[in-house]
């Protein structure tokens, strides 16, 4: 059919104008949807990591490679718990003198979504017959953290440590110093032979440890405590006359506990209870932040007091702190009980058994500060060594009460000779809303690394 003009068309199809307009509108809507869909970012399934721009969080630790591992997890979309797990496992490879795979420790977690702080207690306690060896605690504790607070897949968090053990990594100054000090103190031949002539910058591979980590990644923590790895651990312990049984290993479980809290101003400071770690840290902070001048002076004199005989003491613990973009913060202190644990190696595992703690450790100190009215994280610090409590409290008091920049507050540690370390971050206006106000500092006496991720 042919139409000679528009009037004829309108006579034949009186509603054609409305229909054409409707078609045009639908076409535009479809085109807009296509454009929007093509510009959108596909959301990955929970447990997968991707690169995240802008502020992703904060990582501070005593060992640079561990900090880098934590950074990568945060940059890939993991939260603070995910990054803490990967960081701790990395330390088991890069700093086994203080944080081997068989170590224990304490973590403190503040969740800005709930406004609550909790303590994860997995100290290396004497649960065996004569108390000469601690039950390996780290893997099950980290899995407990993942189950309650994490979101990434277990395999993706174990893999970085496995790769470092399998393919090797440069020996950090932190670990090289520990080996040198251990040699000076006539440490065990088993350890010195295992890390023979290792110097800073040397490339270190640990194939047996990599094999354990590979199985831990693929089979999970169940295999470590009741499967093939468990049998290897128990059999090797038996050859070394270490009283570690299969039933004790299988029965081990970390404990979730409440945190001790002290309010000051608009903020709340959180500490593990004194019977767990940190000794009198909460008591000191209560005096420093209180209104009693004599108590404050007494506490200040104690934290500013010079160290004595510190050169004879070598720390067996290490600590790190991690915060993510939401403000969730995880602070962990790990310990072998003594440097390089009991000085032996479990055959075919590359693992060093930890020494049990006979009392609450004063060389593990942790502190978190948050504003509970708005659920924002302000400050976090973790300290190791003989003077962990006073060193950490000194930095906190200068940064929070004295209103000094964190970098200035941390530099006061240079005047205190100690093998211990203090790692901290301070967000003066709080995170998540004001990440630009955050500063992170590693201990100037050590060779750690502090990173603000994504800025």
Secondary structure in CASP SS format (residue, H / E / C, confidence):
PFRMAT SS
TARGET T0000
AUTHOR 0000-0000-0000
METHOD secondary structure of the structure
MODEL  1
X C 1.00
X C 1.00
X C 1.00
X C 1.00
X C 1.00
X H 1.00
X H 1.00
X H 1.00
X H 1.00
X H 1.00
X H 1.00
X H 1.00
X C 1.00
X C 1.00
X C 1.00
X H 1.00
X H 1.00
X H 1.00
X H 1.00
X H 1.00
X H 1.00
X H 1.00
X H 1.00
X H 1.00
X H 1.00
X H 1.00
X H 1.00
X H 1.00
X H 1.00
X H 1.00
X H 1.00
X H 1.00
X H 1.00
X H 1.00
X H 1.00
X H 1.00
X H 1.00
X H 1.00
X H 1.00
X C 1.00
X C 1.00
X C 1.00
X C 1.00
X C 1.00
X C 1.00
X C 1.00
X C 1.00
X C 1.00
X C 1.00
X C 1.00
X C 1.00
X C 1.00
X C 1.00
X C 1.00
X C 1.00
X C 1.00
X E 1.00
X E 1.00
X E 1.00
X E 1.00
X E 1.00
X C 1.00
X C 1.00
X H 1.00
X H 1.00
X H 1.00
X H 1.00
X H 1.00
X H 1.00
X H 1.00
X H 1.00
X H 1.00
X H 1.00
X H 1.00
X H 1.00
X C 1.00
X C 1.00
X C 1.00
X C 1.00
X H 1.00
X H 1.00
X H 1.00
X H 1.00
X H 1.00
X H 1.00
X H 1.00
X H 1.00
X H 1.00
X H 1.00
X H 1.00
X H 1.00
X H 1.00
X H 1.00
X H 1.00
X C 1.00
X H 1.00
X H 1.00
X H 1.00
X H 1.00
X C 1.00
X C 1.00
X C 1.00
X C 1.00
X E 1.00
X E 1.00
X E 1.00
X E 1.00
X E 1.00
X E 1.00
X E 1.00
X E 1.00
X C 1.00
X C 1.00
X C 1.00
X C 1.00
X E 1.00
X E 1.00
X E 1.00
X E 1.00
X E 1.00
X E 1.00
X E 1.00
X C 1.00
X C 1.00
X E 1.00
X C 1.00
X C 1.00
X C 1.00
X C 1.00
X C 1.00
X C 1.00
X C 1.00
X C 1.00
X C 1.00
X C 1.00
X C 1.00
X C 1.00
X H 1.00
X H 1.00
X H 1.00
X H 1.00
X H 1.00
X H 1.00
X H 1.00
X H 1.00
X H 1.00
X H 1.00
X H 1.00
X H 1.00
X C 1.00
X C 1.00
X C 1.00
X C 1.00
X H 1.00
X H 1.00
X H 1.00
X H 1.00
X H 1.00
X H 1.00
X H 1.00
X H 1.00
X H 1.00
X H 1.00
X H 1.00
X H 1.00
X H 1.00
X H 1.00
X C 1.00
X E 1.00
X E 1.00
X C 1.00
X C 1.00
X H 1.00
X H 1.00
X H 1.00
X H 1.00
X H 1.00
X H 1.00
X H 1.00
X H 1.00
X H 1.00
X H 1.00
X H 1.00
X H 1.00
X C 1.00
X C 1.00
X C 1.00
X C 1.00
X H 1.00
X H 1.00
X H 1.00
X H 1.00
X H 1.00
X H 1.00
X C 1.00
X C 1.00
X C 1.00
X C 1.00
X C 1.00
X C 1.00
X C 1.00
X C 1.00
X E 1.00
X E 1.00
X C 1.00
X C 1.00
X H 1.00
X H 1.00
X H 1.00
X H 1.00
X H 1.00
X H 1.00
X H 1.00
X H 1.00
X H 1.00
X H 1.00
X H 1.00
X H 1.00
X H 1.00
X C 1.00
X H 1.00
X H 1.00
X H 1.00
X H 1.00
X H 1.00
X H 1.00
X C 1.00
X H 1.00
X H 1.00
X H 1.00
X H 1.00
X H 1.00
X H 1.00
X H 1.00
X H 1.00
X H 1.00
X H 1.00
X H 1.00
X H 1.00
X C 1.00
X C 1.00
X C 1.00
X C 1.00
X C 1.00
X C 1.00
X H 1.00
X H 1.00
X H 1.00
X H 1.00
X H 1.00
X H 1.00
X C 1.00
X C 1.00
X C 1.00
X E 1.00
X E 1.00
X E 1.00
X E 1.00
X C 1.00
X E 1.00
X E 1.00
X E 1.00
X E 1.00
X E 1.00
X C 1.00
X C 1.00
X E 1.00
X E 1.00
X E 1.00
X E 1.00
X E 1.00
X C 1.00
X C 1.00
X C 1.00
X C 1.00
X C 1.00
X E 1.00
X C 1.00
X C 1.00
X C 1.00
X H 1.00
X H 1.00
X H 1.00
X H 1.00
X H 1.00
X H 1.00
X H 1.00
X H 1.00
X H 1.00
X C 1.00
X C 1.00
X C 1.00
X H 1.00
X H 1.00
X H 1.00
X H 1.00
X H 1.00
X H 1.00
X H 1.00
X H 1.00
X H 1.00
X H 1.00
X H 1.00
X H 1.00
X C 1.00
X C 1.00
X C 1.00
X C 1.00
X C 1.00
X H 1.00
X H 1.00
X H 1.00
X C 1.00
X C 1.00
X C 1.00
X C 1.00
X E 1.00
X E 1.00
X E 1.00
X E 1.00
X E 1.00
X E 1.00
X E 1.00
X E 1.00
X C 1.00
X C 1.00
X C 1.00
X C 1.00
X E 1.00
X E 1.00
X E 1.00
X E 1.00
X E 1.00
X E 1.00
X E 1.00
X C 1.00
X C 1.00
X C 1.00
X C 1.00
X C 1.00
X C 1.00
X C 1.00
X C 1.00
X C 1.00
X C 1.00
X E 1.00
X C 1.00
X C 1.00
X C 1.00
X C 1.00
X E 1.00
X C 1.00
X C 1.00
X C 1.00
X C 1.00
X C 1.00
X E 1.00
X C 1.00
X C 1.00
X C 1.00
X E 1.00
X C 1.00
X C 1.00
X E 1.00
X E 1.00
X E 1.00
X E 1.00
X E 1.00
X E 1.00
X E 1.00
X E 1.00
X C 1.00
X C 1.00
X C 1.00
X C 1.00
X E 1.00
X E 1.00
X E 1.00
X E 1.00
X E 1.00
X E 1.00
X E 1.00
X E 1.00
X E 1.00
X C 1.00
X C 1.00
X C 1.00
X H 1.00
X H 1.00
X H 1.00
X H 1.00
X H 1.00
X H 1.00
X H 1.00
X H 1.00
X H 1.00
X H 1.00
X H 1.00
X H 1.00
X H 1.00
X H 1.00
X C 1.00
X C 1.00
X C 1.00
X C 1.00
X H 1.00
X H 1.00
X H 1.00
X H 1.00
X H 1.00
X H 1.00
X H 1.00
X H 1.00
X H 1.00
X H 1.00
X C 1.00
X C 1.00
X C 1.00
X C 1.00
X C 1.00
X C 1.00
X E 1.00
X E 1.00
X E 1.00
X E 1.00
X E 1.00
X E 1.00
X E 1.00
X E 1.00
X E 1.00
X E 1.00
X C 1.00
X C 1.00
X C 1.00
X H 1.00
X H 1.00
X H 1.00
X E 1.00
X E 1.00
X E 1.00
X E 1.00
X C 1.00
X C 1.00
X C 1.00
X C 1.00
X C 1.00
X C 1.00
X C 1.00
X E 1.00
X E 1.00
X E 1.00
X E 1.00
X E 1.00
X C 1.00
X C 1.00
END
